[in-house]
Structures are given as structure tokens and as C-alpha cells.
């Protein structure tokens, strides 16, 4: 089993930046990639970005150039750097460990962009 825990959410003003973190633990050798998603109020879950253990990254067009996913420090500690935030970025952000079987998800961290 793989456990995933996100952190770093909070209230941020428009135009500012925020960095989310995600740590995976347990049977991490089974992880094929780590990904970030978000769910805004009243909307479907949205894919944002992913990174493989070898460092290959992929981004949704909606966040490419503003968000950066990276692996920092201990293996399977993944960050999402979010710049120039606006109200449309208000959502619960989720980290996912992609596995050969069902993916493991964190509990989510709330990001609110408001002045």
C-alpha cells in the first residue's frame, strides 16, 4: 500500500505564489508517477501535472507556464509551485501516486485565492 499526504494549502492573494508538497510512503517502489489534480467548487476534478521517477514531467495546458512540478529532497516528495494565482485557482488540490493497480490519493489541501 502507498499513503499520500499533501500540505501547503492556504489563503493567498491574487498574483501571489504558493507551493504545495506531497509525500508518498509505504510501497513506493510500485509508483509509476506522481500527479497533482484539483477540484474547484461545482466542477469536475481537473488534472494539473505529473512527474515520473526519472524526472519526466507533463502539464495540463491550463497551468503550463504557471505551475511547476518537481521532486525535492527525499524520493517521492513532490512539490507543485504555483505562480500568479487567480480566483479560478481556488480549489482543493490532491496528490496522487499512480500505481499498477488503483491509484493512491491524499486527503487534499485547500487553496483559496482571494484579496
C-alpha positions in Angstrom: 0.0 0.0 0.0 1.0 3.6 -0.6 0.0 6.5 1.6 -0.1 10.1 0.2 -0.2 13.2 2.3 -0.5 16.8 0.9 0.4 20.0 2.7 0.9 23.7 1.9 -2.5 25.0 1.1 -4.0 28.2 2.5 -5.3 31.6 1.7 -3.3 33.6 -0.8 -3.8 36.9 -2.6 -4.3 37.2 -6.3 -1.0 37.4 -8.2 1.0 35.7 -5.4 2.6 32.2 -5.3 2.1 29.1 -3.3 4.0 25.9 -3.0 2.2 22.6 -2.3 4.0 19.5 -1.1 3.2 15.8 -1.3 4.9 12.9 0.4 4.3 9.3 -0.5 5.2 6.4 1.8 4.8 2.7 2.0 5.3 0.5 -1.1 6.8 3.4 -3.1 8.7 1.2 -5.4 5.4 0.5 -7.2 4.8 4.1 -8.0 5.0 4.9 -11.8 4.4 8.6 -11.4 3.1 11.3 -9.1 0.4 13.7 -10.1 -1.5 16.7 -9.0 -5.2 17.3 -9.5 -7.7 19.8 -8.2 -11.4 20.1 -7.8 -12.9 23.6 -7.8 -16.4 24.2 -6.3 -19.1 22.8 -8.6 -16.6 21.5 -11.1 -15.1 18.1 -12.1 -11.7 17.0 -10.9 -9.0 18.5 -13.1 -5.6 17.1 -14.0 -2.8 19.5 -13.5 0.7 17.9 -13.8 2.7 14.8 -13.3 6.3 13.7 -12.8 7.9 10.3 -13.2 10.7 8.9 -11.1 13.1 9.7 -13.9 12.0 13.3 -13.9 9.8 13.4 -16.9 7.0 16.0 -16.5 3.7 16.8 -18.1 1.3 19.7 -17.6 -2.2 20.5 -18.4 -2.4 23.3 -20.9 -4.4 25.4 -18.4 -1.4 25.6 -16.0 1.6 25.2 -18.2 4.0 28.0 -17.6 2.5 29.0 -14.3 2.7 25.8 -12.3 5.9 23.7 -11.9 6.0 20.1 -10.6 9.3 18.8 -9.1 10.7 16.2 -6.9 12.6 17.6 -3.9 14.7 16.0 -1.4 13.7 12.6 -0.3 12.4 10.3 -3.0 8.7 10.7 -3.7 8.5 14.1 -2.1 6.8 16.1 -4.8 6.1 19.8 -4.9 3.8 21.9 -7.0 5.0 25.5 -7.3 2.0 27.7 -8.3 2.7 31.3 -9.5 0.5 34.2 -10.5 -2.5 32.7 -8.8 -6.0 33.9 -9.5 -9.5 33.2 -8.2 -10.0 30.4 -10.7 -7.2 28.5 -8.9 -9.4 28.3 -5.8 -9.9 24.5 -5.3 -9.0 21.5 -3.2 -5.7 20.2 -4.5 -5.0 16.5 -4.5 -1.8 14.5 -4.9 -2.0 11.0 -6.5 0.5 8.2 -6.6 -0.1 6.3 -9.8 0.3 2.6 -9.4 -0.2 -0.6 -11.5 -3.4 -1.1 -9.6 -5.8 1.6 -8.1 -4.0 4.9 -7.5 -3.5 6.2 -4.0 -4.9 9.7 -3.2 -4.2 12.1 -0.5 -6.9 13.8 1.5 -6.4 17.1 -0.3 -5.4 20.6 0.7 -7.5 23.7 0.3 -6.1 26.6 -1.7 -8.1 29.8 -1.7 -7.1 32.8 -3.8 -8.8 35.9 -2.5 -7.9 39.5 -1.7 
